[in-house]
Amino acid sequence: MGVDLGDLGSERLSFRRLRVLLSHLPQESRTVRAIAGDKAMWSLTDHLLAAGVDALRIANWQRGKKGAKRPKPIPRPGVKDGKRRIGKTDANPRQVARFLASRAPKG
């Protein structure tokens, strides 16, 4: 970014400007990778594309041969063994109902 940290605290690089620069680092930067780990490797677009492909694979599996194995989801960074599934929870039905009621619009 063409910034010299030796200028920190001077008119050339204030602490505020450094904070702004750090908060807007590109996702592929080494600093973001060091802080966020593997999760920083994929953008929102990458996650949405993988979700779309997974949904298509599941839809094709549902219409395919009986007894065929369920397709495994595309591996995502930060999710181990592909065990993350949409719609699965360990909460009992009452807990889910309370959660949904707390999120319902008031009025």
DSSP file (Angstrom, degrees, kcal/mol; ACC not computed):
  #  RESIDUE AA STRUCTURE BP1 BP2  ACC     N-H-->O    O-->H-N    N-H-->O    O-->H-N    TCO  KAPPA ALPHA  PHI   PSI    X-CA   Y-CA   Z-CA
    1    1 A M              0   0    0      0, 0.0     3,-0.1     0, 0.0    20,-0.0   0.000 360.0 360.0 360.0   2.4    0.0    0.0    0.0
    2    2 A G        +     0   0    0      1,-0.2     2,-0.5     0, 0.0     0, 0.0   0.812 360.0 138.3  71.5  30.5    3.0    2.2   -0.1
    3    3 A V        -     0   0    0     15,-0.0     2,-0.6    10,-0.0    -1,-0.2  -0.917  44.1-149.2-113.1 133.9    3.0    3.0    3.6
    4    4 A D    >   -     0   0    0     -2,-0.5     3,-2.1     1,-0.1     4,-0.1  -0.897   4.2-154.2-101.3 117.1    6.1    3.2    5.7
    5    5 A L  G >  S+     0   0    0     -2,-0.6     3,-1.5     1,-0.3    -1,-0.1   0.683  91.0  74.2 -65.4 -15.8    5.4    2.2    9.3
    6    6 A G  G 3  S+     0   0    0      1,-0.3    -1,-0.3     3,-0.0     7,-0.1   0.718  89.7  59.5 -66.5 -19.5    8.4    4.3   10.3
    7    7 A D  G X  S+     0   0    0     -3,-2.1     3,-2.2     5,-0.1     6,-0.8   0.398  75.9 134.1 -87.4   2.8    6.2    7.3    9.7
    8    8 A L  B <  S+a   13   0A   0     -3,-1.5     6,-0.2     1,-0.3     3,-0.1  -0.301  70.4  21.9 -59.5 130.8    3.6    6.2   12.3
    9    9 A G  T 3  S+     0   0    0      4,-2.3    -1,-0.3     1,-0.4     5,-0.2   0.346 106.0  99.2  93.5  -4.7    2.5    9.0   14.5
   10   10 A S  S <  S-     0   0    0     -3,-2.2    -1,-0.4     3,-0.8     3,-0.3  -0.436  93.0 -94.2-102.7-178.5    3.6   11.7   12.0
   11   11 A E  S    S+     0   0    0      1,-0.2     3,-0.3    -2,-0.1    -3,-0.1   0.798 123.3  58.5 -64.9 -28.1    1.5   13.8    9.5
   12   12 A R  S    S+     0   0    0      1,-0.3     2,-0.3    -5,-0.2    -1,-0.2   0.833 123.0  16.4 -72.8 -32.7    2.3   11.2    6.8
   13   13 A L  B    S-a    8   0A   0     -6,-0.8    -4,-2.3    -3,-0.3    -3,-0.8  -0.776  74.9-172.9-146.2  96.5    0.8    8.3    8.8
   14   14 A S     >  -     0   0    0     -3,-0.3     4,-2.1    -2,-0.3     5,-0.1  -0.386  38.4-112.1 -81.1 165.7   -1.5    9.0   11.6
   15   15 A F  H  > S+     0   0    0      1,-0.2     4,-2.2     2,-0.2     5,-0.1   0.855 119.4  55.0 -65.0 -34.6   -2.9    6.3   13.9
   16   16 A R  H  > S+     0   0    0      2,-0.2     4,-2.4     1,-0.2    -1,-0.2   0.931 107.6  47.7 -64.3 -45.4   -6.3    6.9   12.5
   17   17 A R  H  > S+     0   0    0      1,-0.2     4,-2.7     2,-0.2    -2,-0.2   0.899 110.5  52.3 -63.9 -38.9   -5.1    6.3    8.9
   18   18 A L  H  X S+     0   0    0     -4,-2.1     4,-2.6     2,-0.2    -1,-0.2   0.922 109.3  49.8 -61.2 -43.1   -3.3    3.2   10.0
   19   19 A R  H  X S+     0   0    0     -4,-2.2     4,-2.1     2,-0.2    -2,-0.2   0.911 111.8  48.1 -61.7 -42.8   -6.5    1.9   11.6
   20   20 A V  H  X S+     0   0    0     -4,-2.4     4,-0.9     2,-0.2    -2,-0.2   0.919 112.0  49.4 -64.5 -43.5   -8.5    2.7    8.4
   21   21 A L  H >< S+     0   0    0     -4,-2.7     3,-0.6     1,-0.2    -2,-0.2   0.918 112.6  47.5 -61.7 -43.4   -5.9    0.9    6.2
   22   22 A L  H >< S+     0   0    0     -4,-2.6     3,-1.1     1,-0.2    -1,-0.2   0.862 109.1  53.2 -67.8 -35.5   -5.9   -2.2    8.4
   23   23 A S  H 3< S+     0   0    0     -4,-2.1    -1,-0.2     1,-0.2    -2,-0.2   0.666 112.6  45.5 -75.0 -14.2   -9.7   -2.4    8.5
   24   24 A H  T << S+     0   0    0     -4,-0.9    -1,-0.2    -3,-0.6    -2,-0.2   0.027  78.5 140.6-116.5  26.5   -9.8   -2.3    4.7
   25   25 A L    <   -     0   0    0     -3,-1.1    -3,-0.1     1,-0.1     2,-0.0  -0.388  61.0 -99.9 -66.1 146.5   -7.1   -4.8    3.9
   26   26 A P    >   -     0   0    0      0, 0.0     3,-1.9     0, 0.0     6,-0.3  -0.343  28.9-117.0 -65.8 151.1   -7.9   -7.1    0.9
   27   27 A Q  T 3  S+     0   0    0      1,-0.3    -2,-0.1     5,-0.1    15,-0.0   0.789 112.9  55.2 -60.2 -29.9   -9.1  -10.6    1.9
   28   28 A E  T 3  S+     0   0    0      4,-0.1    -1,-0.3     5,-0.0    13,-0.0   0.390  82.1 118.2 -87.7   5.6   -6.0  -12.2    0.3
   29   29 A S  S <> S-     0   0    0     -3,-1.9     4,-2.1     1,-0.1     5,-0.2  -0.344  73.5-121.7 -71.7 153.9   -3.5  -10.2    2.3
   30   30 A R  H  > S+     0   0    0      1,-0.2     4,-2.4     2,-0.2     5,-0.2   0.861 111.2  55.6 -62.6 -36.7   -1.1  -12.0    4.6
   31   31 A T  H  > S+     0   0    0      2,-0.2     4,-1.8     1,-0.2    -1,-0.2   0.929 108.6  46.1 -64.5 -45.4   -2.3  -10.0    7.6
   32   32 A V  H  > S+     0   0    0     -6,-0.3     4,-3.2     1,-0.2     5,-0.4   0.907 113.4  50.2 -64.2 -41.4   -6.0  -11.0    7.1
   33   33 A R  H  X S+     0   0    0     -4,-2.1     4,-1.9     1,-0.2    -1,-0.2   0.887 109.4  51.4 -63.5 -38.6   -4.9  -14.7    6.6
   34   34 A A  H  < S+     0   0    0     -4,-2.4    -1,-0.2    -5,-0.2    -2,-0.2   0.858 118.1  38.1 -66.6 -34.4   -2.8  -14.6    9.8
   35   35 A I  H  < S+     0   0    0     -4,-1.8    -2,-0.2    -5,-0.2    -3,-0.2   0.926 128.4  29.3 -82.1 -47.8   -5.8  -13.2   11.8
   36   36 A A  H >< S-     0   0    0     -4,-3.2     3,-0.9     1,-0.2    -3,-0.2   0.634  90.1-160.2 -92.9 -15.2   -8.7  -15.2   10.2
   37   37 A G  G ><  -     0   0    0     -4,-1.9     3,-1.4    -5,-0.4    -1,-0.2  -0.422  63.7 -11.6  72.4-145.3   -6.9  -18.3    9.2
   38   38 A D  G >  S+     0   0    0      1,-0.3     3,-1.9     2,-0.2     4,-0.4   0.759 124.8  72.9 -63.6 -26.2   -8.4  -20.6    6.5
   39   39 A K  G X  S+     0   0    0     -3,-0.9     3,-0.7     1,-0.3    -1,-0.3   0.770  89.0  61.5 -62.2 -24.5  -11.8  -18.8    6.6
   40   40 A A  G <  S+     0   0    0     -3,-1.4    -1,-0.3     1,-0.2    -2,-0.2   0.594  85.4  78.0 -77.6  -9.7  -10.2  -15.8    4.8
   41   41 A M  G <  S+     0   0    0     -3,-1.9     2,-0.4    -4,-0.2    -1,-0.2   0.803  90.4  55.6 -72.4 -28.2   -9.4  -17.9    1.8
   42   42 A W  S <  S-     0   0    0     -3,-0.7     2,-0.1    -4,-0.4    -1,-0.0  -0.871  73.1-146.3-110.0 138.6  -13.0  -17.9    0.4
   43   43 A S     >  -     0   0    0     -2,-0.4     4,-2.0     1,-0.1     5,-0.2  -0.369  37.1 -97.8 -87.2 174.2  -15.0  -14.8   -0.4
   44   44 A L  H  > S+     0   0    0      1,-0.2     4,-2.5     2,-0.2     5,-0.2   0.893 126.3  55.3 -59.3 -39.7  -18.8  -14.6    0.0
   45   45 A T  H  > S+     0   0    0      1,-0.2     4,-2.5     2,-0.2    -1,-0.2   0.907 105.7  51.3 -60.8 -42.4  -19.1  -15.4   -3.7
   46   46 A D  H  > S+     0   0    0      1,-0.2     4,-2.2     2,-0.2    -1,-0.2   0.912 111.0  47.9 -62.1 -42.8  -17.1  -18.6   -3.3
   47   47 A H  H  X S+     0   0    0     -4,-2.0     4,-2.3     2,-0.2    -2,-0.2   0.905 112.2  49.4 -64.8 -41.1  -19.3  -19.7   -0.5
   48   48 A L  H  X S+     0   0    0     -4,-2.5     4,-2.2     2,-0.2    -2,-0.2   0.894 110.7  49.9 -66.2 -39.4  -22.5  -19.0   -2.4
   49   49 A L  H  X S+     0   0    0     -4,-2.5     4,-2.4     2,-0.2    -1,-0.2   0.920 111.1  48.7 -64.3 -42.7  -21.2  -20.8   -5.5
   50   50 A A  H  X S+     0   0    0     -4,-2.2     4,-2.6     1,-0.2    24,-0.3   0.895 110.6  51.3 -63.9 -39.7  -20.3  -23.9   -3.4
   51   51 A A  H  X S+     0   0    0     -4,-2.3     4,-2.3     2,-0.2    -1,-0.2   0.899 110.3  49.8 -63.8 -39.8  -23.8  -23.8   -1.8
   52   52 A G  H  X S+     0   0    0     -4,-2.2     4,-2.2     2,-0.2    -2,-0.2   0.918 111.7  47.0 -64.3 -43.9  -25.4  -23.6   -5.2
   53   53 A V  H  X S+     0   0    0     -4,-2.4     4,-2.5     2,-0.2    -2,-0.2   0.914 111.8  51.3 -64.1 -42.8  -23.3  -26.6   -6.5
   54   54 A D  H  X S+     0   0    0     -4,-2.6     4,-2.4     1,-0.2    -2,-0.2   0.914 109.8  50.1 -60.0 -42.6  -24.1  -28.6   -3.3
   55   55 A A  H  X S+     0   0    0     -4,-2.3     4,-2.5     1,-0.2    -1,-0.2   0.902 111.2  48.5 -63.9 -41.0  -27.9  -27.9   -3.8
   56   56 A L  H  X S+     0   0    0     -4,-2.2     4,-2.4     2,-0.2    -1,-0.2   0.903 111.0  50.3 -65.2 -40.5  -27.7  -29.0   -7.4
   57   57 A R  H  X S+     0   0    0     -4,-2.5     4,-2.1     2,-0.2    -2,-0.2   0.903 111.7  47.9 -64.9 -40.0  -25.9  -32.2   -6.5
   58   58 A I  H  X S+     0   0    0     -4,-2.4     4,-2.4     2,-0.2    -2,-0.2   0.919 111.2  51.0 -65.6 -42.7  -28.5  -32.9   -3.8
   59   59 A A  H  X S+     0   0    0     -4,-2.5     4,-1.2     1,-0.2    -2,-0.2   0.913 112.0  46.5 -62.0 -42.3  -31.3  -32.3   -6.2
   60   60 A N  H  < S+     0   0    0     -4,-2.4     4,-0.4     1,-0.2    -1,-0.2   0.875 111.3  52.5 -66.6 -36.9  -29.8  -34.6   -8.8
   61   61 A W  H >< S+     0   0    0     -4,-2.1     3,-1.0     1,-0.2    -2,-0.2   0.894 105.6  54.5 -65.0 -40.0  -29.2  -37.3   -6.1
   62   62 A Q  H 3< S+     0   0    0     -4,-2.4    -1,-0.2     1,-0.3    -2,-0.2   0.819 114.2  41.0 -64.0 -30.4  -32.8  -37.1   -5.0
   63   63 A R  T 3< S+     0   0    0     -4,-1.2    -1,-0.3    -5,-0.2    -2,-0.2   0.421 106.6  83.7 -96.7   0.5  -34.0  -37.8   -8.5
   64   64 A G  S <  S-     0   0    0     -3,-1.0    -3,-0.1    -4,-0.4     3,-0.1   0.153  91.2 -34.5 -89.3-156.5  -31.3  -40.4   -9.3
   65   65 A K    >   -     0   0    0      1,-0.1     3,-1.3     2,-0.1    -1,-0.2  -0.305  65.0-108.6 -65.1 142.9  -31.0  -44.1   -8.6
   66   66 A K  T 3  S+     0   0    0      1,-0.2    -1,-0.1    -3,-0.1     3,-0.1  -0.508 103.9  25.0 -69.7 140.2  -32.4  -45.6   -5.5
   67   67 A G  T 3  S+     0   0    0      1,-0.3    -1,-0.2    -2,-0.2     2,-0.1   0.386  85.5 141.9  87.0  -3.8  -29.7  -46.6   -3.0
   68   68 A A    <   -     0   0    0     -3,-1.3    -1,-0.3    -7,-0.2     2,-0.1  -0.426  58.9-102.6 -69.3 146.6  -27.1  -44.2   -4.3
   69   69 A K        -     0   0    0      1,-0.1    -1,-0.1    -3,-0.1     3,-0.1  -0.430  37.0-103.8 -71.6 142.8  -25.0  -42.5   -1.7
   70   70 A R        -     0   0    0     -2,-0.1    -1,-0.1     1,-0.1   -12,-0.1  -0.440  43.9-108.9 -62.9 133.7  -25.8  -38.9   -0.7
   71   71 A P        -     0   0    0      0, 0.0    -1,-0.1     0, 0.0   -13,-0.0  -0.384  29.6-120.7 -67.8 143.6  -23.2  -36.6   -2.3
   72   72 A K        -     0   0    0      1,-0.1    10,-0.1    -2,-0.1   -15,-0.0  -0.601  30.9-108.3 -81.7 143.7  -20.7  -35.0    0.0
   73   73 A P        -     0   0    0      0, 0.0    -1,-0.1     0, 0.0   -22,-0.1  -0.299  41.7 -89.0 -68.3 156.8  -20.7  -31.2    0.2
   74   74 A I        -     0   0    0    -24,-0.3   -20,-0.1     1,-0.1     2,-0.1  -0.475  53.5-104.6 -62.4 130.1  -17.8  -29.3   -1.3
   75   75 A P        -     0   0    0      0, 0.0    -1,-0.1     0, 0.0     5,-0.1  -0.356  40.0-160.6 -61.2 134.9  -15.1  -28.9    1.4
   76   76 A R    >   -     0   0    0      3,-0.4     3,-1.7    -3,-0.1     6,-0.2  -0.899  25.2-100.9-116.8 146.6  -15.1  -25.4    2.8
   77   77 A P  T 3  S+     0   0    0      0, 0.0     3,-0.1     0, 0.0   -35,-0.1  -0.438 108.1  20.2 -65.2 136.2  -12.3  -23.7    4.7
   78   78 A G  T 3  S+     0   0    0      1,-0.2     2,-0.6    -2,-0.1   -39,-0.1   0.347 101.8  99.8  88.3  -6.0  -12.9  -23.7    8.4
   79   79 A V    <   -     0   0    0     -3,-1.7     3,-0.5     5,-0.0    -3,-0.4  -0.959  65.0-146.0-115.1 117.1  -15.4  -26.5    8.3
   80   80 A K  S >  S-     0   0    0     -2,-0.6     3,-1.6     1,-0.2     4,-0.2  -0.632  71.4  -7.2 -87.9 138.8  -14.0  -29.9    9.3
   81   81 A D  T 3  S-     0   0    0     -2,-0.3    -1,-0.2     1,-0.3     0, 0.0   0.574 106.0 -88.8  61.0  13.8  -15.1  -33.2    7.7
   82   82 A G  T 3  S+     0   0    0     -3,-0.5    -1,-0.3    -6,-0.2    -2,-0.1   0.760  87.9 138.2  61.1  24.6  -18.0  -31.5    5.8
   83   83 A K    <   +     0   0    0     -3,-1.6     2,-0.5     2,-0.0    -1,-0.1   0.558  32.9 104.8 -82.1  -7.3  -20.3  -32.0    8.8
   84   84 A R        +     0   0    0     -4,-0.2     2,-0.4   -11,-0.0    -5,-0.0  -0.626  49.2 175.9 -77.0 123.9  -21.8  -28.6    8.6
   85   85 A R    >   -     0   0    0     -2,-0.5     3,-1.0     3,-0.1     2,-0.3  -0.969  32.5-115.1-129.4 145.3  -25.3  -28.9    7.2
   86   86 A I  T 3  S+     0   0    0     -2,-0.4     3,-0.1     1,-0.2    -2,-0.0  -0.613  99.4  20.2 -76.5 133.8  -28.0  -26.3    6.7
   87   87 A G  T 3  S+     0   0    0     -2,-0.3     2,-0.4     1,-0.3    -1,-0.2   0.504  91.7 121.2  90.7   4.2  -31.1  -26.9    8.8
   88   88 A K    <   +     0   0    0     -3,-1.0     2,-0.3     2,-0.0    -1,-0.3  -0.857  31.4 164.1-105.2 137.3  -29.5  -29.1   11.5
   89   89 A T        -     0   0    0     -2,-0.4     7,-0.0     2,-0.1    -3,-0.0  -0.984  41.0-143.4-146.4 155.3  -29.6  -28.2   15.1
   90   90 A D  S    S+     0   0    0     -2,-0.3     2,-0.1     2,-0.1    -1,-0.1   0.446  72.4 108.1 -93.8  -3.4  -29.0  -29.9   18.5
   91   91 A A  S    S-     0   0    0      1,-0.1    -2,-0.1     2,-0.1     0, 0.0  -0.417  73.0-118.6 -74.4 149.6  -31.8  -27.8   20.1
   92   92 A N     >  -     0   0    0     -2,-0.1     4,-2.1     1,-0.1     3,-0.4  -0.408  34.5 -98.2 -80.9 167.1  -35.1  -29.4   21.0
   93   93 A P  H  > S+     0   0    0      0, 0.0     4,-2.5     0, 0.0     5,-0.2   0.832 122.7  54.4 -57.6 -35.3  -38.3  -28.2   19.3
   94   94 A R  H  > S+     0   0    0      2,-0.2     4,-2.5     1,-0.2     5,-0.2   0.915 108.3  49.1 -65.9 -41.4  -39.3  -26.0   22.2
   95   95 A Q  H  > S+     0   0    0     -3,-0.4     4,-2.4     2,-0.2    -1,-0.2   0.906 112.0  48.9 -63.2 -41.1  -35.9  -24.2   22.1
   96   96 A V  H  X S+     0   0    0     -4,-2.1     4,-2.7     2,-0.2     5,-0.2   0.922 110.6  50.5 -64.2 -43.7  -36.3  -23.7   18.4
   97   97 A A  H  X S+     0   0    0     -4,-2.5     4,-2.4     1,-0.2    -2,-0.2   0.909 111.3  48.5 -62.0 -41.8  -39.8  -22.3   18.8
   98   98 A R  H  X S+     0   0    0     -4,-2.5     4,-2.1     2,-0.2    -1,-0.2   0.915 111.9  49.8 -63.5 -42.5  -38.6  -19.9   21.5
   99   99 A F  H  X S+     0   0    0     -4,-2.4     4,-1.0     1,-0.2    -2,-0.2   0.934 113.0  45.7 -61.6 -46.7  -35.7  -18.7   19.3
  100  100 A L  H  X S+     0   0    0     -4,-2.7     4,-0.7     1,-0.2     3,-0.5   0.888 111.4  52.7 -65.4 -38.6  -38.0  -18.2   16.3
  101  101 A A  H >< S+     0   0    0     -4,-2.4     3,-0.6     1,-0.2    -1,-0.2   0.867 106.1  54.0 -64.4 -35.7  -40.6  -16.4   18.5
  102  102 A S  H 3< S+     0   0    0     -4,-2.1    -1,-0.2     1,-0.2    -2,-0.2   0.748 110.9  46.5 -70.6 -22.1  -37.9  -14.0   19.8
  103  103 A R  H 3< S+     0   0    0     -4,-1.0    -1,-0.2    -3,-0.5    -2,-0.2   0.514  88.3 110.8 -94.9  -7.7  -37.0  -13.1   16.2
  104  104 A A  S << S-     0   0    0     -4,-0.7     2,-0.1    -3,-0.6    -3,-0.0  -0.377  81.4 -96.8 -70.0 146.1  -40.6  -12.6   15.0
  105  105 A P        -     0   0    0      0, 0.0     2,-0.3     0, 0.0    -1,-0.1  -0.364  40.3-124.2 -62.0 139.2  -41.6   -9.0   14.1
  106  106 A K              0   0    0      1,-0.2    -3,-0.0    -3,-0.1     0, 0.0  -0.599 360.0 360.0 -83.8 143.3  -43.4   -7.3   17.0
  107  107 A G              0   0    0     -2,-0.3    -1,-0.2     0, 0.0     0, 0.0   0.424 360.0 360.0 124.4 360.0  -46.8   -5.8   16.5
